[in-house]
Amino acid sequence: MRAALIGCGAIAEYHAPALKAAGFTITAVASRPGSRTVAAFSLRHGIPNVFPSPQELLAARGLWDALLIAVPPQATLPILKEAVALGVPTLVEKPAACTAAELKPLLKREAPVIVGYNRRFYASVQALQSLVNERSGPFIGQLVISEPALQGAGDDPARAFAERLVFNSVHALDLLRFLLGELRIESARAVAREGSFGVVAILRAEDSGSLVNLTAVAGAPVNVSLNLFQPDLALHLQPFETLRVYRSMQRIEPDEKTPWRRYVPELAGQVELDPPDAAYKPGFYRQALAFKRLVCGEKPQGAATLTDAYRALRLAEGLIAALEGATLNRSGETQ
């Protein structure tokens, strides 16, 4: 099974070995016209055909069976449109477009496309999904997202933070949808003043009624985390590579060393990344296997579709709207 790559940056360096491990032969690669790195990339990964532009690679359909698009988000959509028009099996890096509106016209086609939300394939996330699916009642949860400090943001750090929500934090929004189903934003408030940027929102799962408090902040020294609670169950994903399951609390009475009563959650189970995730960028190997099933004409279970990407972008844009409102309020342009 032959794959072609468009893009030869850092993320493509992870995709190439995962695709090979899944059984693909990479036969062609292209980057932007004038790329200084594509030739070296092809040598590193043993790719025989190098094209000077994505369009010339797309025209050489006889050399490949499946396409990976791994270019910056701003350059993704035109290539994705051509791939959808050709009807070729495609794996495209998230978020697949810069806005939901750009992506919406592509939803009319049932295109064979997987969007690269690779965290869906983590062993920890798969285990968490199974635990969530076992339960009929709603969860109460908290999702914490921290983006790096906004260095080099110029005169508009709020916009830089908003871009990070779309291009990076959207990963966490897709994961939450993957676990709880369709979500809507019940409320959202933002802070944007004196160098502090963040959004707090309440999201409701439409099917189960689960409620999740989402906190997205710029520059805080905290790892991404998701906590889901029911009366006899606490599920902690922090970071997303590790799941910890708690089902009871241990009551420790005072003693000479600690003269106060303590309540300590008792760990009932833990799921870490497994060997395939240790060998490749987490999630990439199983994602490549899902891509292989797509090329074979199957509908790979659990893989993100263009519709999933569209809905994750809609959620991100809801958070951005709150941030933009806070920015306008600070400047005095709105009430």
C-alpha positions in Angstrom: 0.0 0.0 0.0 1.6 3.3 -1.2 1.3 6.6 0.6 2.3 10.1 -0.5 3.2 12.9 1.9 2.6 16.6 1.5 4.7 18.4 4.1 8.0 17.5 5.5 8.1 19.4 8.8 8.4 18.2 12.4 5.0 16.4 12.5 5.7 14.6 9.2 8.9 13.2 10.8 6.6 11.4 13.3 4.1 10.3 10.7 6.6 8.7 8.3 7.8 5.9 10.6 4.3 5.2 12.0 3.0 4.8 8.4 5.8 2.4 7.6 5.2 0.4 10.7 1.5 0.1 9.8 2.4 -1.4 6.4 2.6 1.6 4.1 5.4 2.3 1.6 6.0 6.0 1.2 6.5 6.6 -2.5 6.2 10.3 -2.9 6.7 13.6 -1.0 6.2 17.3 -1.7 6.5 20.5 0.2 6.0 24.1 -0.6 7.7 25.3 -3.8 11.4 26.1 -3.1 11.5 24.0 0.0 15.1 23.5 1.3 14.3 20.5 3.5 12.2 18.2 1.3 15.2 16.5 -0.4 16.9 15.7 2.9 13.5 14.4 4.3 13.2 12.1 1.3 16.6 10.7 1.9 16.0 10.1 5.6 12.9 8.2 4.9 13.8 6.5 1.7 11.2 8.2 -0.5 12.0 7.8 -4.2 9.8 10.5 -5.7 10.1 14.2 -4.8 7.8 16.8 -6.3 8.4 20.5 -6.4 4.8 21.4 -5.4 1.8 19.7 -3.8 -0.2 20.1 -7.1 2.4 18.1 -9.1 2.3 15.4 -6.5 -1.5 15.3 -6.6 -1.4 15.0 -10.4 0.9 11.9 -10.2 -1.9 9.6 -8.9 -0.3 6.5 -10.4 2.5 6.6 -7.8 0.4 6.4 -4.6 -2.8 5.1 -3.1 -3.2 7.3 0.0 -2.4 10.8 1.0 -1.1 12.4 4.2 -1.4 16.2 4.4 0.9 17.6 7.1 1.4 21.3 6.4 0.7 24.3 8.6 -3.0 25.0 9.3 -3.0 28.1 7.1 -1.9 26.1 4.1 -4.0 23.0 4.7 -7.4 23.8 3.2 -6.5 24.3 -0.5 -4.7 21.0 -0.6 -7.5 19.2 1.3 -10.1 20.6 -1.1 -8.1 19.1 -4.0 -7.8 15.7 -2.2 -11.5 15.6 -1.5 -12.3 16.5 -5.2 -10.1 13.6 -6.2 -11.8 11.3 -3.8 -8.5 9.9 -2.5 -8.1 8.3 1.0 -6.6 11.1 3.1 -5.1 11.6 6.5 -5.0 15.4 7.3 -3.4 17.0 10.3 -5.7 18.8 12.7 -7.5 21.2 12.7 -7.9 20.7 8.9 -8.9 24.4 8.5 -8.5 27.7 10.3 -12.3 28.2 10.7 -15.3 26.0 10.9 -16.9 28.0 8.0 -14.0 27.1 5.7 -14.5 23.4 6.5 -18.3 23.3 6.2 -18.6 23.0 2.4 -16.5 19.8 2.5 -19.0 18.1 4.8 -21.5 17.7 1.9 -19.3 15.0 0.4 -18.7 11.7 2.2 -15.0 12.0 1.6 -12.6 9.2 2.8 -10.8 11.5 5.2 -9.4 11.0 8.7 -8.4 14.1 10.7 -5.3 13.7 12.8 -6.7 13.8 16.3 -4.3 11.2 17.4 -5.1 11.4 21.1 -8.2 9.4 20.4 -5.9 6.4 19.9 -4.0 6.6 23.2 -4.4 3.5 25.4 -5.4 5.7 28.3 -8.1 7.5 26.3 -9.5 4.2 24.9 -9.7 2.9 28.5 -11.4 6.1 29.6 -13.9 5.9 26.8 -14.8 2.3 27.8 -15.4 3.3 31.4 -17.5 6.3 30.4 -19.6 4.1 28.1 -20.3 1.6 30.9 -22.1 4.3 32.8 -25.6 5.5 32.1 -25.7 8.6 34.3 -24.2 12.0 33.6 -20.7 13.0 34.7 -19.5 16.2 36.3 -16.1 17.1 35.0 -13.3 19.6 34.6 -11.0 20.1 31.6 -7.9 22.3 32.1 -5.9 23.6 29.1 -2.8 25.7 29.5 -1.1 27.2 26.4 2.5 28.4 26.6 3.4 32.0 27.5 2.6 34.2 24.5 6.2 35.2 23.6 6.5 37.3 20.5 2.8 38.0 20.3 3.4 41.7 19.4 0.6 44.1 20.0 -2.2 41.5 20.0 -1.4 38.8 22.6 -5.2 38.0 22.9 -5.3 37.1 19.2 -2.2 34.9 19.6 -3.9 33.1 22.5 -7.0 32.7 20.3 -4.9 31.1 17.5 -3.4 28.7 20.0 -7.0 27.7 21.1 -7.8 26.8 17.4 -4.5 25.2 16.3 -3.6 23.4 19.5 -6.2 23.3 22.3 -8.8 22.1 19.8 -7.2 18.7 20.4 -8.6 18.7 23.9 -12.0 19.8 22.7 -12.1 16.9 20.2 -11.1 14.5 22.9 -13.9 15.7 25.1 -16.4 15.2 22.2 -15.0 11.8 21.6 -15.6 10.7 25.2 -19.0 12.5 25.9 -20.6 13.0 22.5 -21.9 16.2 21.1 -21.3 19.3 23.3 -22.7 22.7 23.5 -21.4 25.8 25.3 -23.9 26.8 28.1 -21.9 29.8 29.1 -18.4 31.3 28.6 -16.5 34.1 30.2 -13.1 35.4 29.6 -10.3 37.5 31.1 -8.1 39.6 28.8 -6.2 42.3 30.7 -2.8 43.1 32.1 -1.1 40.1 30.4 -3.6 37.6 31.7 -5.6 35.7 29.1 -8.1 32.9 29.8 -11.5 31.5 29.3 -13.9 29.6 31.6 -16.8 27.8 30.1 -19.5 25.3 31.0 -20.1 22.6 28.4 -23.0 20.3 28.4 -23.1 16.9 26.7 -26.4 16.7 24.7 -27.1 13.0 25.1 -26.0 12.3 28.7 -26.4 15.8 30.3 -22.8 15.6 31.6 -21.5 19.0 32.6 -17.8 20.0 32.2 -16.1 23.1 33.5 -13.5 24.1 31.0 -10.6 26.4 31.9 -8.2 27.5 29.3 -5.4 29.8 30.3 -2.2 31.2 28.8 1.2 30.5 30.4 0.2 28.7 33.6 2.7 26.0 34.8 0.1 23.2 34.6 -0.3 20.2 32.4 -3.5 19.5 30.4 -6.0 17.4 32.4 -9.5 16.0 32.3 -11.3 14.8 35.4 -14.7 13.1 35.3 -16.7 12.3 38.4 -19.7 10.3 39.5 -20.7 9.4 43.1 -18.5 6.3 43.3 -16.0 7.0 40.6 -13.3 9.5 39.8 -11.4 9.4 36.5 -8.3 11.4 36.1 -6.5 11.9 32.8 -3.4 14.0 33.5 -1.6 14.3 31.3 -3.6 12.6 28.6 -1.1 9.8 28.4 -2.0 8.6 31.9 -5.4 7.5 33.3 -6.0 7.0 37.0 -9.2 5.4 38.3 -10.4 5.9 41.9 -13.5 4.2 43.3 -13.2 4.9 47.1 -11.7 7.1 49.7 -9.4 5.9 52.5 -10.2 7.5 55.9 -7.0 7.8 58.0 -7.5 8.6 61.6 -5.2 11.0 63.5 -2.0 9.6 65.0 1.1 11.0 66.7 2.8 11.9 63.5 -0.3 13.6 61.8 -2.8 14.8 64.4 -5.7 15.3 62.0 -8.0 13.1 60.1 -7.2 12.6 56.4 -9.2 11.4 53.4 -7.1 9.9 50.6 -8.5 8.6 47.3 -7.6 5.0 46.8 -6.2 4.1 43.4 -8.2 1.3 41.8 -6.4 1.2 38.4 -4.0 3.0 36.1 -3.5 2.9 32.3 -0.3 4.2 30.7 0.8 4.3 27.1 1.5 0.9 25.7 4.5 -0.3 23.6 3.3 1.0 20.2 2.9 4.4 21.8 6.4 4.2 23.3 7.9 3.4 20.0 6.2 6.2 18.0 4.6 9.5 18.8 1.6 8.5 21.0 -1.4 7.6 19.0 0.3 7.7 15.6 0.7 4.0 15.0 -2.9 3.1 15.7 -4.0 6.2 13.7 -1.9 4.8 10.8 -3.6 1.5 11.2 -7.0 3.2 11.1 -5.8 5.0 7.9 -4.9 1.7 6.4 -8.4 0.4 7.0 -9.8 3.5 5.4 -7.7 2.9 2.3 -9.1 -0.7 2.2 -12.6 0.7 2.0 -13.5 0.3 5.7 -14.9 2.9 8.1 -12.3 3.0 10.9 -13.9 3.1 14.3 -12.9 6.0 16.5 -11.0 8.0 13.9 -12.0 11.7 13.6 -14.0 12.7 10.5 -14.3 16.1 8.8 -17.6 16.5 10.7 -15.7 15.9 14.0 -13.1 18.5 13.0 -15.9 21.0 12.1 -17.6 20.6 15.4 -14.4 20.8 17.4 -13.6 24.1 15.6 -17.1 25.4 16.4 -16.4 24.8 20.1 -13.0 26.5 19.9 -14.7 29.5 18.1 -17.2 29.7 20.9 -14.4 30.2 23.4 -12.7 32.7 21.1 -15.9 34.7 20.9 -15.9 35.1 24.7 -12.2 36.1 24.6 -12.9 38.7 21.9 -15.8 40.0 23.9 -13.5 40.5 27.0 -10.9 42.2 24.8 -13.5 44.6 23.4 -14.9 45.4 26.8 -11.4 46.3 28.1 -10.9 48.7 25.2 -14.3 50.3 25.8 -15.7 49.6 22.4 -18.7 47.6 23.7 -20.7 47.7 26.9 
